[in-house]
Amino acid sequence: LFSLFVFLAGCASLQTGGEVQSGRQALLEGRNEAALGYFYSAAQRDPDYVYATGSSPKQGVWSYVGRSEYLTGRFPEAQKNLERAIASNRQEDIARLYLGLTLVREGDRQRGLKEIESGMRGIDSFLDNISQTQRYSIGQYWDPDREIRSAIQRDLAMISGKDLDWQK
């Protein structure tokens, strides 16, 4: 009986992982509605699921749900699920960035800007760390020409300036 339980639990975990992977692929292809469906199904099956591979940042399923909701214009739902993701893992910098974008769209510019800045700083730190600690392995593929980090630095400078371009 125990072996059957372990087998079924493993199957459910594989199915959840497959849904998250399918959702990630759909996001990359710009199929945001499909991605949301995959992520929501995975979250219903395992609300504590965390996607982690190699040197990638760990992402909880609620981060993916919230990001997909943001991309489909479901801002109140996105805010709720992104806050849930951050409550589970304070280091969810991508969720924090999307929460900030969501808050700005919902009219809470002050809090939104704080979350955007915090998320961007966390992503920048992750990229610096991965580039330094894994330079000759997987790290060489993360922002090798510093394009992402340069864009983050430009945007952080704009955020701290007097003439903040909210649309940008």
N, C-alpha and C positions, 0 to 999 in steps of 0.2 A: 504494500500500500504506500509506504514511504517513497519507494522508487517511482511509482506512478505519479505521486505528487511532485517530486523533483523533475520528472520528465515534462509534466504539464506546465510547471512554472517556467522551465527552460523554453518551451515552445511559445508561451505568452511573451517572454522577454524577447525572443527572436522576432516575433511578429511586431512588437512595439518598435524594436530597432529598425525593422524593415519599413514601417510606416514613417518613422522619422527620416530615414534616408530618402525615401520617395518624396517626402515633403521638402527636404533640402534641395533635391534635384528640381522639383517644381518651382521653388523660389528662384533658383539660378536661371531657370528658363522664363521667368516672369509670369508664371501661372499661379498667381497669388491665391485665387479662390481654391484651386486644387490643393495647394500647399496647406492652406488652412484646414481643409477637410482631413488630410493625412495627419496633421499635428493634433487636431482636436480628437480624432479617433485614438491616437497614441496616448494622449493625456487622459482620456476616459479609461483606457485599459491600465495605464500605470502613471498616475499623477506625479510620482517621484522620479520618473525616468530622467537620466542625465546622459546626454550624448558627449562622448569624449573619445578622441582618437589621437594617438601619438602626441604631437606637440600642440594640437589645437586647443583653444580655450574650452573648458567644460561649459556646456549649455543645457540647462534644464528644459524640459518639454514646454513649460509655460512661457519661457522666453520665446520659443518658436511660435507658439500660439499667439502671443501678444504682438510679435513682429508682423505676423501674417494679418492679424486684425488691423494693425496700423496701415499696412499696405493696401487693404481693401476698404479703408475708410471707416472702420468700426472703432472709432476713437474711445468711447467710454469702456467698451469691452477690452480694448488694447490696454488702457490704463490699468484696469483691474488685474489683468493677467500679467502684465509686466511688473507691477508692484508685487504680485504673488511670487514671481520668479526671483526678484531681488530679495524678498523676505526669506526665501529658501537658500539663496547664495548671494551674499553681499558683493561678491567679486564678478557678478554678471554685468560686465561693462557694456556689452552690446545691448542687453536689455535696458540698462540705464540710459544709454544714448537714445534708444527708441522711446523710452518713457519720457525723456525730455522733449523729443519731437512731438509726441502725443500731447503733452501738457501745453506746449506752445500753441498747437492747433486748437486746443480746447480753451485757450484764453489765459492760462496761468503762465505768463511769460517769465516771471521771476523764478519760480520753482523750476520751470522747464529749462531755462538757461543754466541753472545750477546743475541739473541732471545731465544735460548735454555736455557741459564742460567736464564733469566728473567722468562720464562715460568715455569721452575722447581722451582724457588723460590716462585712463586705465588701458584703453586699447593701445595708445602710444607706448606706454610702459611695457605692455605684453610684447609688442613688436620689437622693442629695444632688447628686452630680455631674451626672447627667442633667437634673435639675430646674434647676440653675443654668446649665449650658452650652447647653441647648436649650430654654429656657423658652418660646419662642414657636413652636417647631416641634413635633417629636414629644415633647419633654420634658414638655409640658403634660399629657400623658396618663398619665405615670408618677406615680402617687401624688400627685395634685394637692391633696388635702386632708390630706396627711401621715398618713393612716390606717396605712399599712404601717410607716412610720418610727416612728410613735408606739407601735405594738404592739411593734416591735423594741426600742425604748428601755425599755418596761415589762418586757419579758422579760429584757433584759440586766440591769436592776436586780434582778429576781427571782433571776437566776442568781448575782449577786454577793452576795446577801443570805444571812443565816444560815438562814432557813427555806425552803430550796429545795423547791418542789413538783415532784417528779419526774414525776408523772402529767401535769401541765400542760406 
